[in-house]
Amino acid sequence: DYNFCLRITKVEDIEKGFQLANTFKDGPTLLEFIIPTELNVLPMVPAGKSLSDMLLKDKK
């Protein structure tokens, strides 16, 4: 269980999210970053694949 959870949906909220998580001292924290699906953020695990199939660099 996480005692502090925060969903980040905008770039301008990232710093504030980290600051809030760093000040919370009563247990673990979870920051969830929502990004557009068309962005290829690496490393990435393709849908339906295992961690051993992780993509570490762009194929381009």
N, CA, C and O atoms as a GROMACS GRO file, in nm:
protein
  240
    1ASP      N    1   0.083  -0.119   0.000
    1ASP     CA    2   0.000   0.000   0.000
    1ASP      C    3   0.087   0.125   0.000
    1ASP      O    4   0.194   0.129   0.061
    2TYR      N    5   0.038   0.226  -0.069
    2TYR     CA    6   0.106   0.354  -0.073
    2TYR      C    7   0.026   0.455   0.007
    2TYR      O    8  -0.097   0.461  -0.004
    3ASN      N    9   0.093   0.532   0.088
    3ASN     CA   10   0.027   0.633   0.169
    3ASN      C   11   0.013   0.765   0.095
    3ASN      O   12  -0.065   0.851   0.138
    4PHE      N   13   0.085   0.782  -0.013
    4PHE     CA   14   0.080   0.906  -0.091
    4PHE      C   15   0.086   0.869  -0.238
    4PHE      O   16   0.184   0.811  -0.284
    5CYS      N   17  -0.018   0.903  -0.313
    5CYS     CA   18  -0.022   0.877  -0.457
    5CYS      C   19  -0.057   1.006  -0.529
    5CYS      O   20  -0.140   1.084  -0.483
    6LEU      N   21   0.007   1.028  -0.642
    6LEU     CA   22  -0.019   1.149  -0.719
    6LEU      C   23  -0.006   1.116  -0.867
    6LEU      O   24   0.091   1.053  -0.909
    7ARG      N   25  -0.104   1.158  -0.944
    7ARG     CA   26  -0.101   1.139  -1.090
    7ARG      C   27  -0.054   1.269  -1.154
    7ARG      O   28  -0.112   1.375  -1.132
    8ILE      N   29   0.051   1.259  -1.235
    8ILE     CA   30   0.107   1.374  -1.306
    8ILE      C   31   0.062   1.365  -1.451
    8ILE      O   32   0.091   1.268  -1.520
    9THR      N   33  -0.012   1.468  -1.497
    9THR     CA   34  -0.062   1.467  -1.635
    9THR      C   35  -0.004   1.579  -1.720
    9THR      O   36  -0.018   1.578  -1.842
   10LYS      N   37   0.061   1.676  -1.656
   10LYS     CA   38   0.118   1.790  -1.729
   10LYS      C   39   0.264   1.808  -1.693
   10LYS      O   40   0.304   1.789  -1.578
   11VAL      N   41   0.344   1.845  -1.791
   11VAL     CA   42   0.488   1.865  -1.770
   11VAL      C   43   0.513   1.966  -1.659
   11VAL      O   44   0.604   1.948  -1.578
   12GLU      N   45   0.434   2.070  -1.654
   12GLU     CA   46   0.456   2.175  -1.553
   12GLU      C   47   0.427   2.128  -1.410
   12GLU      O   48   0.460   2.199  -1.315
   13ASP      N   49   0.367   2.011  -1.392
   13ASP     CA   50   0.338   1.958  -1.258
   13ASP      C   51   0.445   1.860  -1.208
   13ASP      O   52   0.437   1.815  -1.094
   14ILE      N   53   0.543   1.828  -1.290
   14ILE     CA   54   0.644   1.728  -1.252
   14ILE      C   55   0.723   1.772  -1.130
   14ILE      O   56   0.734   1.697  -1.033
   15GLU      N   57   0.778   1.891  -1.133
   15GLU     CA   58   0.861   1.940  -1.021
   15GLU      C   59   0.781   1.943  -0.891
   15GLU      O   60   0.830   1.901  -0.787
   16LYS      N   61   0.658   1.994  -0.897
   16LYS     CA   62   0.574   2.000  -0.777
   16LYS      C   63   0.546   1.858  -0.724
   16LYS      O   64   0.545   1.837  -0.603
   17GLY      N   65   0.524   1.763  -0.814
   17GLY     CA   66   0.500   1.626  -0.773
   17GLY      C   67   0.619   1.566  -0.699
   17GLY      O   68   0.602   1.502  -0.596
   18PHE      N   69   0.740   1.589  -0.752
   18PHE     CA   70   0.860   1.541  -0.684
   18PHE      C   71   0.878   1.608  -0.548
   18PHE      O   72   0.916   1.542  -0.451
   19GLN      N   73   0.851   1.737  -0.542
   19GLN     CA   74   0.864   1.808  -0.414
   19GLN      C   75   0.767   1.754  -0.311
   19GLN      O   76   0.805   1.733  -0.196
   20LEU      N   77   0.643   1.732  -0.350
   20LEU     CA   78   0.544   1.676  -0.256
   20LEU      C   79   0.584   1.536  -0.210
   20LEU      O   80   0.574   1.505  -0.092
   21ALA      N   81   0.628   1.452  -0.303
   21ALA     CA   82   0.668   1.316  -0.267
   21ALA      C   83   0.788   1.317  -0.173
   21ALA      O   84   0.795   1.235  -0.081
   22ASN      N   85   0.882   1.407  -0.195
   22ASN     CA   86   1.001   1.414  -0.109
   22ASN      C   87   0.972   1.465   0.030
   22ASN      O   88   1.046   1.435   0.123
   23THR      N   89   0.865   1.541   0.047
   23THR     CA   90   0.831   1.592   0.180
   23THR      C   91   0.744   1.495   0.259
   23THR      O   92   0.729   1.511   0.380
   24PHE      N   93   0.687   1.395   0.193
   24PHE     CA   94   0.602   1.298   0.261
   24PHE      C   95   0.691   1.194   0.330
   24PHE      O   96   0.766   1.123   0.263
   25LYS      N   97   0.682   1.186   0.462
   25LYS     CA   98   0.773   1.098   0.539
   25LYS      C   99   0.702   0.982   0.609
   25LYS      O  100   0.765   0.908   0.684
   26ASP      N  101   0.570   0.966   0.586
   26ASP     CA  102   0.494   0.865   0.659
   26ASP      C  103   0.482   0.731   0.586
   26ASP      O  104   0.396   0.650   0.622
   27GLY      N  105   0.565   0.707   0.486
   27GLY     CA  106   0.560   0.580   0.416
   27GLY      C  107   0.594   0.597   0.270
   27GLY      O  108   0.636   0.705   0.227
   28PRO      N  109   0.578   0.490   0.192
   28PRO     CA  110   0.614   0.495   0.051
   28PRO      C  111   0.522   0.588  -0.028
   28PRO      O  112   0.408   0.613   0.012
   29THR      N  113   0.574   0.637  -0.139
   29THR     CA  114   0.496   0.723  -0.227
   29THR      C  115   0.494   0.664  -0.368
   29THR      O  116   0.581   0.586  -0.405
   30LEU      N  117   0.394   0.704  -0.444
   30LEU     CA  118   0.382   0.660  -0.582
   30LEU      C  119   0.346   0.780  -0.668
   30LEU      O  120   0.247   0.848  -0.642
   31LEU      N  121   0.428   0.807  -0.769
   31LEU     CA  122   0.397   0.910  -0.868
   31LEU      C  123   0.366   0.838  -0.998
   31LEU      O  124   0.447   0.759  -1.047
   32GLU      N  125   0.250   0.865  -1.055
   32GLU     CA  126   0.210   0.806  -1.182
   32GLU      C  127   0.218   0.914  -1.289
   32GLU      O  128   0.152   1.018  -1.278
   33PHE      N  129   0.296   0.890  -1.392
   33PHE     CA  130   0.314   0.987  -1.500
   33PHE      C  131   0.233   0.943  -1.620
   33PHE      O  132   0.257   0.836  -1.677
   34ILE      N  133   0.137   1.024  -1.660
   34ILE     CA  134   0.053   0.996  -1.776
   34ILE      C  135   0.114   1.068  -1.896
   34ILE      O  136   0.129   1.190  -1.895
   35ILE      N  137   0.149   0.991  -1.997
   35ILE     CA  138   0.212   1.049  -2.116
   35ILE      C  139   0.131   1.010  -2.240
   35ILE      O  140   0.062   0.908  -2.238
   36PRO      N  141   0.140   1.089  -2.346
   36PRO     CA  142   0.068   1.053  -2.470
   36PRO      C  143   0.117   0.918  -2.522
   36PRO      O  144   0.236   0.888  -2.519
   37THR      N  145   0.024   0.838  -2.571
   37THR     CA  146   0.059   0.704  -2.618
   37THR      C  147   0.149   0.706  -2.741
   37THR      O  148   0.220   0.608  -2.767
   38GLU      N  149   0.149   0.816  -2.816
   38GLU     CA  150   0.233   0.821  -2.936
   38GLU      C  151   0.380   0.848  -2.904
   38GLU      O  152   0.465   0.837  -2.993
   39LEU      N  153   0.412   0.883  -2.779
   39LEU     CA  154   0.552   0.903  -2.741
   39LEU      C  155   0.617   0.769  -2.710
   39LEU      O  156   0.559   0.685  -2.641
   40ASN      N  157   0.735   0.749  -2.759
   40ASN     CA  158   0.811   0.627  -2.729
   40ASN      C  159   0.911   0.659  -2.619
   40ASN      O  160   1.023   0.700  -2.646
   41VAL      N  161   0.869   0.639  -2.497
   41VAL     CA  162   0.954   0.664  -2.382
   41VAL      C  163   1.030   0.536  -2.349
   41VAL      O  164   0.970   0.430  -2.332
   42LEU      N  165   1.160   0.547  -2.341
   42LEU     CA  166   1.244   0.430  -2.318
   42LEU      C  167   1.308   0.434  -2.181
   42LEU      O  168   1.339   0.544  -2.132
   43PRO      N  169   1.330   0.322  -2.116
   43PRO     CA  170   1.297   0.187  -2.162
   43PRO      C  171   1.146   0.164  -2.163
   43PRO      O  172   1.072   0.228  -2.088
   44MET      N  173   1.102   0.073  -2.249
   44MET     CA  174   0.960   0.044  -2.266
   44MET      C  175   0.941  -0.106  -2.280
   44MET      O  176   1.020  -0.174  -2.346
   45VAL      N  177   0.836  -0.158  -2.218
   45VAL     CA  178   0.798  -0.298  -2.234
   45VAL      C  179   0.677  -0.299  -2.328
   45VAL      O  180   0.572  -0.246  -2.292
   46PRO      N  181   0.689  -0.357  -2.446
   46PRO     CA  182   0.576  -0.361  -2.539
   46PRO      C  183   0.456  -0.434  -2.478
   46PRO      O  184   0.472  -0.525  -2.396
   47ALA      N  185   0.337  -0.393  -2.518
   47ALA     CA  186   0.214  -0.454  -2.468
   47ALA      C  187   0.216  -0.605  -2.491
   47ALA      O  188   0.248  -0.652  -2.600
   48GLY      N  189   0.183  -0.680  -2.388
   48GLY     CA  190   0.177  -0.825  -2.397
   48GLY      C  191   0.311  -0.896  -2.388
   48GLY      O  192   0.316  -1.019  -2.398
   49LYS      N  193   0.418  -0.821  -2.369
   49LYS     CA  194   0.552  -0.880  -2.360
   49LYS      C  195   0.599  -0.884  -2.215
   49LYS      O  196   0.538  -0.823  -2.127
   50SER      N  197   0.709  -0.956  -2.192
   50SER     CA  198   0.765  -0.965  -2.057
   50SER      C  199   0.879  -0.864  -2.041
   50SER      O  200   0.921  -0.801  -2.138
   51LEU      N  201   0.928  -0.850  -1.919
   51LEU     CA  202   1.038  -0.757  -1.893
   51LEU      C  203   1.164  -0.795  -1.971
   51LEU      O  204   1.246  -0.708  -2.001
   52SER      N  205   1.179  -0.922  -2.003
   52SER     CA  206   1.297  -0.963  -2.080
   52SER      C  207   1.290  -0.914  -2.225
   52SER      O  208   1.390  -0.919  -2.297
   53ASP      N  209   1.174  -0.866  -2.270
   53ASP     CA  210   1.157  -0.811  -2.404
   53ASP      C  211   1.162  -0.658  -2.405
   53ASP      O  212   1.120  -0.595  -2.502
   54MET      N  213   1.213  -0.598  -2.299
   54MET     CA  214   1.218  -0.454  -2.284
   54MET      C  215   1.299  -0.390  -2.396
   54MET      O  216   1.406  -0.439  -2.433
   55LEU      N  217   1.247  -0.279  -2.450
   55LEU     CA  218   1.318  -0.202  -2.552
   55LEU      C  219   1.403  -0.097  -2.481
   55LEU      O  220   1.350  -0.016  -2.405
   56LEU      N  221   1.533  -0.098  -2.505
   56LEU     CA  222   1.624  -0.006  -2.438
   56LEU      C  223   1.667   0.110  -2.526
   56LEU      O  224   1.713   0.213  -2.475
   57LYS      N  225   1.653   0.095  -2.658
   57LYS     CA  226   1.688   0.206  -2.747
   57LYS      C  227   1.597   0.201  -2.869
   57LYS      O  228   1.542   0.097  -2.904
   58ASP      N  229   1.583   0.316  -2.933
   58ASP     CA  230   1.498   0.328  -3.051
   58ASP      C  231   1.561   0.251  -3.167
   58ASP      O  232   1.683   0.253  -3.182
   59LYS      N  233   1.480   0.186  -3.247
   59LYS     CA  234   1.531   0.107  -3.359
   59LYS      C  235   1.576   0.193  -3.477
   59LYS      O  236   1.636   0.142  -3.571
   60LYS      N  237   1.547   0.323  -3.474
   60LYS     CA  238   1.584   0.414  -3.584
   60LYS      C  239   1.732   0.437  -3.590
   60LYS      O  240   1.779   0.510  -3.677
   0.00000   0.00000   0.00000
